[in-house]
Amino acid sequence: MKSRLLLQISSLFVVAVLFGCGASETKMGLQVTPGSFTFVANNNLDSISTFQTDPASGRLSLVGTTPTAPCSGPRYLETHSSKTFLFASCQGSNTVAVFSINSSSGSLAMIGSPVATGVGPVTVALDPQGKFVYVSNINSSTISGFTIAADGSLTPIAGSPYATGQTPYWVEMSDSGKFVYVANRDSNNVSVFRLDPSSGALSQIPGSPFAADLGPRAVALSGKFAFVPNRFANTVSVFTIDPNTGALTAVPGSPFPTHTDPRSAAADASGRFLYVPNTVSNDISAYSIDQNTGVLTQISGSPFPGGQVPLQIETDSTGKFIYVANSGSNNVSVYSVDSSTGKLQLVQTTTTPGSAVSFAQVH
């Protein structure tokens, strides 16, 4: 899940070397101290960089970079629940690629060849059991679904691809694994699908799609609430989620204002704070979340300064840090989170080799 990509850090994990796809090494023999891997997609360089994450400070240290060819234009990364596979949407080649992750060395090796998706694959979502993976295709307005074999290889699900609204930029899986949520940017709504736990097949629930504001670009789920940033309206819509049906109901006062061009969102681990990066105003809107109603209130000091064109935001499971991929300035910003107020403090801005567009982590 995109809000759970930066998971709790294991204190005994040792990173030795990051390999390129296949047998090639990026940094042979490089030794680093215990920590966790944070993978970053370099969309314009056809590569994935890996960083070591310091558990105390949240700071990132570059370990190496892996070429992704023939996966062109890696756009979004997601890790398998077993932490042994990394999935990457390949926007330039209309495919999805799977990499094995060596648990002791952190090396990556592509499994087979990238598998065909629809046109313009962007985001990736996996069910909690790690049986199925779904990819949103913005130029064919579909969701591609695949079963995941024990070796990580993919097989299309019967009935895939599934029709969505127009330009489905974001696909998100519920924690229960029962529902799939899709933000349809150009039809201004959110599609909700029920997932068949046996086959992985998707079927739209009654009432779907649900109206959002102009240009819904992402879906972030936290507890009983769904948050949808609307890039053309400069707002974020907030919905309550029916746990039985998956249906969405707008909360009082929704949508709430952001700064300019919000494209993703993430709630902290406690579910008390929401953060929305704005890619034109280059800042981060921060809110407290009313735990009963879902109503958003801007935190004092919000919006907080960001990098250039901040695209994806992730919070770690401890609630201590958030990470922002800045595709325009080719770097990643790390912020500490004040646990009482939700205010952000910049910890580090670390350079990435290319245009940083997304994160995934394994520990």
HUHU-V838151 format. One record per pair of residues at least 12 apart in sequence whose ideal C-beta (glycine too) atoms are under 8 Angstrom apart, sorted by the first residue. I is the first residue (numbers start at 1). J is the second residue. D is the distance in whole Angstrom. If there is no record, write none. Layout:
# HUHU-V838151
((I & J & D) (I & J & D))
This chain:
# HUHU-V838151
((1 & 125 & 7) (1 & 126 & 8) (1 & 128 & 8) (1 & 172 & 7) (1 & 173 & 6) (1 & 175 & 7) (1 & 221 & 8) (2 & 78 & 8) (2 & 123 & 7) (2 & 125 & 7) (2 & 170 & 8) (2 & 172 & 6) (2 & 218 & 8) (2 & 220 & 7) (2 & 264 & 8) (2 & 266 & 8) (2 & 312 & 8) (2 & 314 & 7) (3 & 220 & 6) (3 & 221 & 7) (3 & 222 & 7) (3 & 266 & 5) (3 & 267 & 6) (3 & 314 & 7) (3 & 315 & 7) (4 & 317 & 7) (5 & 77 & 8) (5 & 78 & 7) (5 & 79 & 7) (5 & 314 & 5) (5 & 359 & 5) (5 & 360 & 5) (5 & 361 & 6) (6 & 38 & 7) (6 & 53 & 8) (6 & 314 & 5) (6 & 315 & 7) (6 & 316 & 4) (6 & 317 & 7) (6 & 321 & 8) (6 & 323 & 6) (6 & 359 & 7) (6 & 361 & 5) (7 & 36 & 8) (7 & 316 & 7) (7 & 317 & 5) (7 & 361 & 6) (7 & 362 & 8) (7 & 363 & 6) (8 & 316 & 7) (8 & 317 & 4) (8 & 318 & 6) (8 & 363 & 7) (9 & 35 & 6) (9 & 36 & 5) (9 & 53 & 6) (9 & 55 & 4) (9 & 316 & 8) (9 & 363 & 5) (10 & 34 & 8) (10 & 36 & 6) (10 & 363 & 4) (11 & 34 & 6) (11 & 55 & 7) (12 & 34 & 6) (13 & 34 & 6) (13 & 35 & 6) (13 & 36 & 6) (13 & 363 & 6) (14 & 32 & 8) (14 & 33 & 8) (14 & 34 & 5) (14 & 104 & 7) (15 & 32 & 5) (15 & 33 & 8) (15 & 34 & 8) (15 & 35 & 6) (15 & 37 & 7) (15 & 52 & 6) (15 & 63 & 6) (15 & 105 & 8) (15 & 106 & 5) (16 & 30 & 7) (16 & 31 & 6) (16 & 32 & 8) (16 & 104 & 7) (16 & 105 & 4) (16 & 106 & 7) (17 & 29 & 7) (17 & 30 & 6) (17 & 63 & 8) (17 & 64 & 7) (17 & 105 & 5) (17 & 106 & 7) (17 & 107 & 6) (18 & 30 & 8) (18 & 50 & 5) (18 & 63 & 5) (18 & 64 & 3) (18 & 65 & 7) (18 & 66 & 6) (18 & 106 & 6) (18 & 107 & 6) (18 & 108 & 7) (19 & 64 & 8) (19 & 66 & 7) (19 & 102 & 8) (19 & 105 & 8) (19 & 107 & 4) (19 & 108 & 6) (19 & 109 & 7) (20 & 65 & 8) (20 & 66 & 5) (20 & 67 & 5) (20 & 108 & 7) (21 & 66 & 6) (21 & 67 & 6) (21 & 68 & 6) (21 & 69 & 7) (21 & 99 & 7) (21 & 108 & 7) (21 & 109 & 7) (21 & 110 & 4) (22 & 109 & 6) (22 & 110 & 7) (23 & 109 & 8) (24 & 67 & 8) (25 & 64 & 8) (25 & 107 & 8) (26 & 64 & 3) (26 & 65 & 5) (26 & 66 & 6) (27 & 63 & 7) (27 & 64 & 4) (30 & 63 & 7) (30 & 64 & 7) (32 & 52 & 5) (32 & 61 & 7) (32 & 63 & 6) (33 & 52 & 7) (35 & 52 & 4) (35 & 53 & 5) (35 & 54 & 6) (35 & 55 & 7) (36 & 52 & 7) (36 & 53 & 5) (36 & 55 & 8) (36 & 361 & 6) (36 & 362 & 7) (36 & 363 & 4) (37 & 50 & 5) (37 & 51 & 7) (37 & 52 & 7) (37 & 53 & 8) (37 & 63 & 8) (37 & 101 & 8) (37 & 106 & 5) (37 & 361 & 6) (37 & 362 & 5) (37 & 363 & 7) (38 & 50 & 7) (38 & 51 & 5) (38 & 52 & 8) (38 & 53 & 5) (38 & 60 & 6) (38 & 323 & 7) (38 & 359 & 6) (38 & 360 & 8) (38 & 361 & 5) (39 & 51 & 8) (39 & 77 & 5) (39 & 79 & 8) (39 & 86 & 6) (39 & 359 & 7) (39 & 360 & 5) (39 & 361 & 7) (39 & 362 & 8) (40 & 77 & 8) (40 & 325 & 7) (40 & 332 & 6) (40 & 352 & 6) (40 & 356 & 5) (40 & 358 & 7) (40 & 359 & 6) (41 & 74 & 4) (41 & 75 & 6) (41 & 76 & 7) (41 & 77 & 5) (41 & 88 & 7) (41 & 356 & 7) (41 & 357 & 5) (41 & 358 & 5) (41 & 359 & 8) (42 & 65 & 7) (42 & 74 & 7) (42 & 352 & 6) (42 & 353 & 5) (42 & 354 & 3) (42 & 355 & 6) (42 & 356 & 7) (42 & 357 & 8) (43 & 73 & 6) (43 & 74 & 6) (43 & 75 & 6) (43 & 91 & 7) (43 & 327 & 7) (43 & 354 & 7) (43 & 355 & 5) (43 & 356 & 8) (43 & 357 & 5) (44 & 73 & 8) (44 & 354 & 5) (44 & 355 & 4) (45 & 65 & 8) (45 & 353 & 6) (45 & 354 & 4) (45 & 355 & 8) (46 & 67 & 6) (46 & 68 & 5) (46 & 69 & 5) (46 & 71 & 7) (46 & 72 & 6) (46 & 73 & 7) (46 & 74 & 7) (46 & 92 & 8) (47 & 65 & 5) (47 & 66 & 6) (47 & 67 & 5) (47 & 68 & 6) (47 & 74 & 7) (47 & 353 & 7) (47 & 354 & 7) (48 & 65 & 7) (48 & 66 & 5) (48 & 68 & 6) (48 & 74 & 6) (48 & 77 & 7) (48 & 86 & 8) (48 & 88 & 7) (48 & 99 & 8) (48 & 108 & 7) (49 & 62 & 6) (49 & 64 & 7) (49 & 65 & 5) (49 & 66 & 8) (49 & 352 & 6) (49 & 353 & 6) (49 & 354 & 8) (50 & 62 & 8) (50 & 63 & 5) (50 & 64 & 6) (50 & 65 & 8) (50 & 66 & 7) (50 & 106 & 6) (50 & 108 & 8) (51 & 63 & 6) (51 & 332 & 8) (51 & 350 & 7) (53 & 361 & 7) (57 & 347 & 6) (57 & 348 & 8) (58 & 316 & 7) (58 & 320 & 6) (58 & 321 & 4) (58 & 323 & 8) (58 & 334 & 5) (58 & 336 & 7) (58 & 347 & 6) (58 & 348 & 7) (59 & 334 & 6) (59 & 347 & 6) (59 & 348 & 5) (59 & 350 & 8) (60 & 323 & 8) (60 & 332 & 6) (60 & 334 & 6) (60 & 348 & 7) (60 & 350 & 5) (61 & 350 & 8) (62 & 350 & 7) (62 & 351 & 8) (62 & 352 & 8) (63 & 106 & 7) (65 & 353 & 5) (66 & 99 & 8) (66 & 108 & 5) (68 & 88 & 6) (68 & 90 & 7) (68 & 97 & 6) (68 & 110 & 8) (70 & 93 & 6) (70 & 95 & 8) (70 & 113 & 7) (70 & 114 & 6) (71 & 88 & 6) (71 & 90 & 4) (71 & 93 & 6) (71 & 95 & 6) (71 & 97 & 4) (71 & 110 & 8) (71 & 114 & 5) (72 & 90 & 6) (72 & 91 & 8) (72 & 92 & 3) (72 & 93 & 4) (73 & 90 & 6) (73 & 91 & 4) (73 & 92 & 3) (73 & 93 & 7) (74 & 88 & 5) (74 & 89 & 7) (74 & 90 & 6) (74 & 91 & 8) (74 & 97 & 8) (75 & 88 & 8) (75 & 89 & 5) (75 & 90 & 7) (75 & 91 & 4) (75 & 121 & 7) (75 & 122 & 5) (75 & 123 & 8) (75 & 357 & 6) (75 & 358 & 7) (76 & 88 & 7) (76 & 89 & 5) (76 & 122 & 6) (76 & 123 & 5) (76 & 124 & 5) (76 & 357 & 7) (76 & 358 & 5) (77 & 124 & 7) (77 & 358 & 5) (77 & 359 & 7) (77 & 360 & 4) (78 & 124 & 4) (78 & 125 & 7) (78 & 126 & 6) (78 & 133 & 7) (78 & 360 & 6) (79 & 101 & 8) (79 & 360 & 5) (79 & 361 & 7) (79 & 362 & 5) (80 & 126 & 6) (80 & 130 & 5) (80 & 148 & 7) (80 & 152 & 7) (81 & 126 & 7) (81 & 128 & 6) (81 & 129 & 7) (81 & 130 & 4) (82 & 130 & 6) (83 & 101 & 7) (83 & 103 & 7) (83 & 362 & 5) (83 & 363 & 7) (84 & 100 & 6) (84 & 101 & 6) (84 & 103 & 7) (84 & 152 & 7) (85 & 98 & 6) (85 & 99 & 7) (85 & 100 & 6) (85 & 101 & 7) (85 & 111 & 7) (85 & 148 & 8) (85 & 152 & 4) (86 & 98 & 7) (86 & 99 & 4) (86 & 100 & 8) (86 & 101 & 6) (86 & 108 & 7) (86 & 360 & 6) (86 & 362 & 7) (87 & 99 & 8) (87 & 124 & 5) (87 & 126 & 7) (87 & 133 & 6) (88 & 124 & 8) (89 & 117 & 7) (89 & 121 & 4) (89 & 122 & 6) (89 & 123 & 7) (89 & 124 & 5) (89 & 135 & 6) (90 & 114 & 6) (90 & 121 & 7) (91 & 120 & 6) (91 & 121 & 6) (91 & 122 & 6) (93 & 114 & 6) (94 & 116 & 6) (94 & 117 & 6) (94 & 118 & 7) (94 & 119 & 6) (94 & 120 & 7) (94 & 121 & 6) (94 & 137 & 8) (95 & 114 & 3) (95 & 115 & 6) (95 & 116 & 6) (95 & 117 & 6) (95 & 121 & 7) (96 & 114 & 6) (96 & 115 & 6) (96 & 117 & 5) (96 & 121 & 6) (96 & 124 & 7) (96 & 133 & 7) (96 & 135 & 5) (96 & 144 & 7) (96 & 146 & 7) (96 & 154 & 7) (97 & 110 & 6) (97 & 114 & 4) (97 & 115 & 8) (98 & 110 & 7) (98 & 111 & 5) (98 & 112 & 7) (98 & 115 & 8) (98 & 152 & 5) (98 & 153 & 7) (98 & 154 & 6) (99 & 111 & 7) (100 & 152 & 6) (101 & 362 & 6) (111 & 151 & 7) (111 & 152 & 5) (111 & 153 & 6) (112 & 153 & 6) (115 & 146 & 7) (115 & 154 & 5) (115 & 156 & 8) (117 & 135 & 5) (117 & 137 & 6) (117 & 144 & 4) (117 & 161 & 8) (118 & 135 & 8) (118 & 137 & 3) (118 & 139 & 7) (118 & 140 & 4) (118 & 142 & 4) (118 & 143 & 8) (118 & 144 & 5) (118 & 161 & 5) (119 & 137 & 6) (119 & 138 & 8) (119 & 139 & 4) (119 & 140 & 4) (120 & 137 & 6) (120 & 138 & 4) (120 & 139 & 3) (120 & 140 & 7) (121 & 135 & 5) (121 & 136 & 7) (121 & 137 & 5) (121 & 138 & 8) (121 & 144 & 7) (122 & 135 & 8) (122 & 136 & 5) (122 & 137 & 8) (122 & 138 & 5) (122 & 169 & 6) (122 & 170 & 7) (123 & 135 & 7) (123 & 136 & 5) (123 & 169 & 7) (123 & 170 & 5) (123 & 171 & 5) (123 & 172 & 8) (124 & 171 & 7) (125 & 171 & 5) (125 & 172 & 6) (125 & 173 & 4) (125 & 180 & 7) (126 & 148 & 8) (126 & 173 & 7) (127 & 173 & 6) (127 & 177 & 4) (127 & 195 & 7) (127 & 200 & 8) (128 & 173 & 7) (128 & 175 & 7) (128 & 176 & 8) (128 & 177 & 5) (129 & 177 & 6) (130 & 148 & 6) (131 & 147 & 7) (131 & 148 & 6) (131 & 200 & 7) (132 & 145 & 6) (132 & 146 & 7) (132 & 147 & 6) (132 & 148 & 7) (132 & 157 & 7) (132 & 195 & 7) (132 & 200 & 4) (133 & 145 & 7) (133 & 146 & 5) (133 & 148 & 6) (133 & 154 & 7) (134 & 146 & 8) (134 & 171 & 5) (134 & 173 & 7) (134 & 180 & 6) (134 & 202 & 8) (135 & 171 & 7) (136 & 164 & 7) (136 & 168 & 5) (136 & 169 & 6) (136 & 170 & 6) (136 & 171 & 4) (136 & 182 & 6) (137 & 161 & 7) (137 & 168 & 7) (138 & 167 & 5) (138 & 168 & 6) (138 & 169 & 6) (138 & 185 & 8) (139 & 167 & 8) (140 & 161 & 7) (141 & 163 & 7) (141 & 164 & 5) (141 & 165 & 7) (141 & 166 & 5) (141 & 167 & 6) (141 & 168 & 6) (141 & 184 & 8) (142 & 161 & 4) (142 & 162 & 6) (142 & 163 & 6) (142 & 164 & 6) (142 & 168 & 7) (143 & 160 & 8) (143 & 161 & 6) (143 & 162 & 5) (143 & 164 & 6) (143 & 168 & 7) (143 & 171 & 6) (143 & 180 & 7) (143 & 182 & 6) (143 & 193 & 8) (143 & 202 & 7) (144 & 156 & 7) (144 & 160 & 5) (144 & 161 & 5) (145 & 157 & 4) (145 & 159 & 8) (145 & 160 & 4) (145 & 161 & 7) (145 & 162 & 7) (145 & 200 & 6) (145 & 201 & 7) (145 & 202 & 6) (146 & 160 & 7) (146 & 200 & 8) (147 & 200 & 6) (157 & 199 & 7) (157 & 200 & 5) (157 & 201 & 6) (158 & 199 & 7) (158 & 201 & 6) (159 & 201 & 5) (159 & 202 & 8) (160 & 201 & 8) (162 & 193 & 7) (162 & 202 & 5) (164 & 182 & 5) (164 & 184 & 6) (164 & 191 & 5) (165 & 182 & 7) (165 & 184 & 3) (165 & 186 & 8) (165 & 187 & 4) (165 & 189 & 5) (165 & 191 & 6) (165 & 209 & 5) (166 & 184 & 6) (166 & 185 & 7) (166 & 186 & 4) (166 & 187 & 4) (167 & 184 & 6) (167 & 185 & 4) (167 & 186 & 4) (167 & 187 & 8) (168 & 182 & 5) (168 & 183 & 7) (168 & 184 & 5) (168 & 185 & 8) (168 & 191 & 7) (169 & 183 & 6) (169 & 184 & 8) (169 & 185 & 5) (169 & 216 & 8) (169 & 217 & 5) (169 & 218 & 7) (170 & 182 & 7) (170 & 183 & 4) (170 & 216 & 8) (170 & 217 & 7) (170 & 218 & 4) (170 & 219 & 5) (170 & 264 & 8) (171 & 219 & 8) (172 & 218 & 8) (172 & 219 & 4) (172 & 220 & 7) (172 & 221 & 6) (173 & 195 & 8) (174 & 221 & 6) (174 & 241 & 8) (174 & 246 & 7) (175 & 221 & 7) (176 & 243 & 7) (177 & 195 & 6) (177 & 197 & 7) (178 & 194 & 7) (178 & 195 & 6) (178 & 197 & 8) (178 & 246 & 7) (179 & 192 & 6) (179 & 193 & 7) (179 & 194 & 6) (179 & 195 & 7) (179 & 205 & 7) (179 & 246 & 4) (180 & 192 & 7) (180 & 193 & 4) (180 & 195 & 6) (180 & 202 & 6) (181 & 193 & 8) (181 & 219 & 5) (181 & 221 & 7) (181 & 226 & 7) (181 & 246 & 8) (182 & 219 & 7) (183 & 212 & 7) (183 & 216 & 4) (183 & 217 & 6) (183 & 218 & 6) (183 & 219 & 5) (183 & 228 & 6) (184 & 209 & 6) (184 & 216 & 7) (185 & 215 & 5) (185 & 216 & 6) (185 & 217 & 6) (185 & 231 & 7) (186 & 215 & 8) (187 & 209 & 7) (188 & 211 & 7) (188 & 212 & 6) (188 & 213 & 7) (188 & 214 & 6) (188 & 215 & 7) (188 & 216 & 6) (188 & 230 & 8) (189 & 209 & 4) (189 & 210 & 6) (189 & 211 & 5) (189 & 212 & 6) (189 & 216 & 7) (190 & 208 & 8) (190 & 209 & 6) (190 & 210 & 5) (190 & 212 & 6) (190 & 216 & 6) (190 & 219 & 6) (190 & 226 & 8) (190 & 228 & 6) (190 & 239 & 8) (190 & 248 & 6) (191 & 204 & 6) (191 & 208 & 5) (191 & 209 & 5) (192 & 204 & 7) (192 & 205 & 5) (192 & 207 & 8) (192 & 208 & 4) (192 & 209 & 7) (192 & 210 & 7) (192 & 246 & 5) (192 & 247 & 7) (192 & 248 & 7) (193 & 205 & 7) (193 & 208 & 7) (194 & 246 & 6) (205 & 245 & 6) (205 & 246 & 5) (205 & 247 & 6) (206 & 245 & 7) (206 & 247 & 7) (207 & 247 & 5) (208 & 247 & 8) (210 & 239 & 7) (210 & 247 & 7) (210 & 248 & 4) (212 & 228 & 5) (212 & 230 & 6) (212 & 237 & 5) (212 & 255 & 8) (213 & 228 & 8) (213 & 230 & 4) (213 & 232 & 8) (213 & 233 & 4) (213 & 235 & 5) (213 & 237 & 6) (213 & 255 & 5) (214 & 230 & 6) (214 & 232 & 4) (214 & 233 & 4) (215 & 230 & 5) (215 & 231 & 4) (215 & 232 & 3) (215 & 233 & 6) (216 & 228 & 5) (216 & 229 & 7) (216 & 230 & 5) (216 & 231 & 8) (216 & 237 & 7) (217 & 229 & 5) (217 & 230 & 7) (217 & 231 & 4) (217 & 262 & 7) (217 & 263 & 5) (217 & 264 & 7) (218 & 263 & 6) (218 & 264 & 5) (218 & 265 & 6) (220 & 264 & 7) (220 & 265 & 4) (220 & 266 & 6) (220 & 267 & 6) (220 & 274 & 7) (221 & 241 & 7) (222 & 267 & 4) (222 & 271 & 5) (222 & 274 & 8) (222 & 289 & 7) (223 & 271 & 5) (224 & 240 & 6) (224 & 241 & 6) (224 & 243 & 7) (224 & 294 & 8) (225 & 238 & 6) (225 & 239 & 7) (225 & 240 & 6) (225 & 241 & 7) (225 & 251 & 7) (225 & 267 & 8) (225 & 271 & 8) (225 & 289 & 7) (225 & 294 & 5) (226 & 238 & 7) (226 & 239 & 4) (226 & 240 & 8) (226 & 241 & 6) (226 & 248 & 6) (227 & 239 & 8) (227 & 265 & 5) (227 & 267 & 7) (227 & 274 & 6) (227 & 276 & 8) (228 & 265 & 8) (229 & 258 & 7) (229 & 262 & 4) (229 & 263 & 6) (229 & 264 & 6) (229 & 265 & 5) (229 & 276 & 5) (230 & 255 & 6) (230 & 262 & 7) (231 & 261 & 5) (231 & 262 & 6) (231 & 263 & 5) (231 & 279 & 8) (233 & 255 & 7) (234 & 257 & 7) (234 & 258 & 5) (234 & 259 & 7) (234 & 260 & 6) (234 & 261 & 7) (234 & 262 & 7) (234 & 278 & 8) (235 & 255 & 4) (235 & 256 & 6) (235 & 257 & 6) (235 & 258 & 6) (235 & 262 & 8) (236 & 255 & 6) (236 & 256 & 5) (236 & 258 & 6) (236 & 262 & 6) (236 & 265 & 6) (236 & 274 & 8) (236 & 276 & 6) (236 & 285 & 8) (236 & 296 & 7) (237 & 250 & 7) (237 & 254 & 5) (237 & 255 & 4) (238 & 250 & 7) (238 & 251 & 5) (238 & 254 & 5) (238 & 255 & 7) (238 & 256 & 7) (238 & 294 & 5) (238 & 295 & 7) (238 & 296 & 6) (239 & 251 & 7) (239 & 254 & 7) (239 & 294 & 8) (240 & 294 & 6) (251 & 293 & 6) (251 & 294 & 4) (251 & 295 & 6) (252 & 293 & 6) (252 & 295 & 6) (253 & 295 & 6) (253 & 296 & 8) (254 & 294 & 8) (256 & 287 & 7) (256 & 295 & 8) (256 & 296 & 4) (258 & 276 & 5) (258 & 278 & 6) (258 & 285 & 5) (258 & 303 & 8) (259 & 278 & 4) (259 & 280 & 8) (259 & 281 & 4) (259 & 283 & 6) (259 & 285 & 6) (259 & 303 & 5) (260 & 278 & 5) (260 & 279 & 8) (260 & 280 & 4) (260 & 281 & 4) (261 & 278 & 6) (261 & 279 & 5) (261 & 280 & 4) (261 & 281 & 7) (262 & 276 & 5) (262 & 277 & 7) (262 & 278 & 5) (262 & 279 & 8) (262 & 285 & 7) (263 & 277 & 7) (263 & 278 & 8) (263 & 279 & 5) (263 & 311 & 6) (264 & 276 & 7) (264 & 277 & 6) (264 & 311 & 7) (264 & 312 & 5) (264 & 313 & 5) (265 & 313 & 7) (266 & 313 & 5) (266 & 314 & 6) (266 & 315 & 5) (266 & 322 & 7) (267 & 289 & 7) (267 & 315 & 7) (268 & 315 & 5) (268 & 319 & 5) (268 & 322 & 7) (268 & 337 & 6) (268 & 342 & 7) (269 & 315 & 6) (269 & 316 & 7) (269 & 317 & 5) (269 & 318 & 6) (269 & 319 & 4) (270 & 319 & 5) (270 & 339 & 8) (271 & 289 & 7) (271 & 291 & 7) (272 & 288 & 6) (272 & 289 & 6) (272 & 291 & 7) (272 & 342 & 7) (273 & 286 & 7) (273 & 287 & 7) (273 & 288 & 6) (273 & 289 & 7) (273 & 299 & 7) (273 & 337 & 7) (273 & 342 & 4) (274 & 286 & 7) (274 & 287 & 5) (274 & 288 & 8) (274 & 289 & 6) (274 & 296 & 6) (275 & 287 & 8) (275 & 313 & 6) (275 & 315 & 7) (275 & 322 & 6) (275 & 344 & 8) (276 & 313 & 7) (277 & 306 & 6) (277 & 310 & 4) (277 & 311 & 7) (277 & 312 & 8) (277 & 313 & 5) (277 & 324 & 6) (278 & 303 & 7) (278 & 306 & 7) (278 & 310 & 7) (279 & 309 & 5) (279 & 310 & 6) (279 & 311 & 6) (279 & 328 & 8) (281 & 303 & 7) (282 & 305 & 7) (282 & 306 & 5) (282 & 307 & 7) (282 & 308 & 6) (282 & 309 & 7) (282 & 310 & 7) (282 & 328 & 8) (283 & 303 & 4) (283 & 304 & 6) (283 & 305 & 6) (283 & 306 & 5) (283 & 310 & 8) (284 & 302 & 8) (284 & 303 & 6) (284 & 304 & 5) (284 & 305 & 8) (284 & 306 & 5) (284 & 310 & 7) (284 & 313 & 7) (284 & 324 & 7) (284 & 335 & 8) (284 & 344 & 7) (285 & 298 & 7) (285 & 302 & 6) (285 & 303 & 5) (286 & 298 & 7) (286 & 299 & 4) (286 & 301 & 8) (286 & 302 & 4) (286 & 303 & 7) (286 & 304 & 6) (286 & 342 & 6) (286 & 343 & 7) (286 & 344 & 6) (287 & 299 & 6) (287 & 302 & 7) (287 & 342 & 8) (288 & 342 & 6) (299 & 341 & 6) (299 & 342 & 5) (299 & 343 & 6) (300 & 341 & 7) (300 & 343 & 7) (301 & 343 & 6) (301 & 344 & 8) (304 & 335 & 7) (304 & 343 & 8) (304 & 344 & 5) (305 & 346 & 8) (306 & 324 & 6) (306 & 326 & 7) (306 & 333 & 6) (307 & 324 & 7) (307 & 326 & 3) (307 & 328 & 7) (307 & 329 & 5) (307 & 331 & 6) (307 & 333 & 5) (307 & 349 & 7) (308 & 326 & 6) (308 & 327 & 8) (308 & 328 & 3) (308 & 329 & 4) (309 & 326 & 6) (309 & 327 & 5) (309 & 328 & 3) (309 & 329 & 7) (310 & 324 & 5) (310 & 325 & 7) (310 & 326 & 5) (310 & 327 & 8) (310 & 333 & 7) (311 & 325 & 5) (311 & 326 & 7) (311 & 327 & 5) (311 & 356 & 8) (311 & 357 & 5) (311 & 358 & 7) (312 & 324 & 7) (312 & 325 & 5) (312 & 357 & 7) (312 & 358 & 5) (312 & 359 & 6) (313 & 325 & 8) (314 & 359 & 5) (315 & 337 & 8) (319 & 337 & 6) (319 & 339 & 6) (320 & 336 & 6) (320 & 337 & 6) (320 & 339 & 8) (321 & 334 & 6) (321 & 335 & 7) (321 & 336 & 6) (321 & 337 & 6) (321 & 347 & 7) (322 & 334 & 8) (322 & 335 & 5) (322 & 337 & 6) (322 & 344 & 7) (323 & 335 & 8) (323 & 359 & 6) (325 & 352 & 8) (325 & 356 & 4) (325 & 357 & 6) (325 & 358 & 6) (325 & 359 & 6) (326 & 356 & 6) (327 & 355 & 5) (327 & 356 & 6) (327 & 357 & 5) (328 & 355 & 8) (330 & 351 & 6) (330 & 352 & 5) (330 & 353 & 8) (330 & 354 & 6) (330 & 355 & 6) (330 & 356 & 6) (331 & 349 & 5) (331 & 350 & 6) (331 & 351 & 5) (331 & 352 & 6) (331 & 356 & 7) (332 & 349 & 7) (332 & 350 & 5) (332 & 352 & 6) (332 & 356 & 6) (332 & 359 & 8) (333 & 346 & 7) (333 & 348 & 7) (333 & 349 & 5) (334 & 346 & 8) (334 & 347 & 4) (334 & 348 & 4) (334 & 349 & 8) (334 & 350 & 7) (335 & 347 & 6))
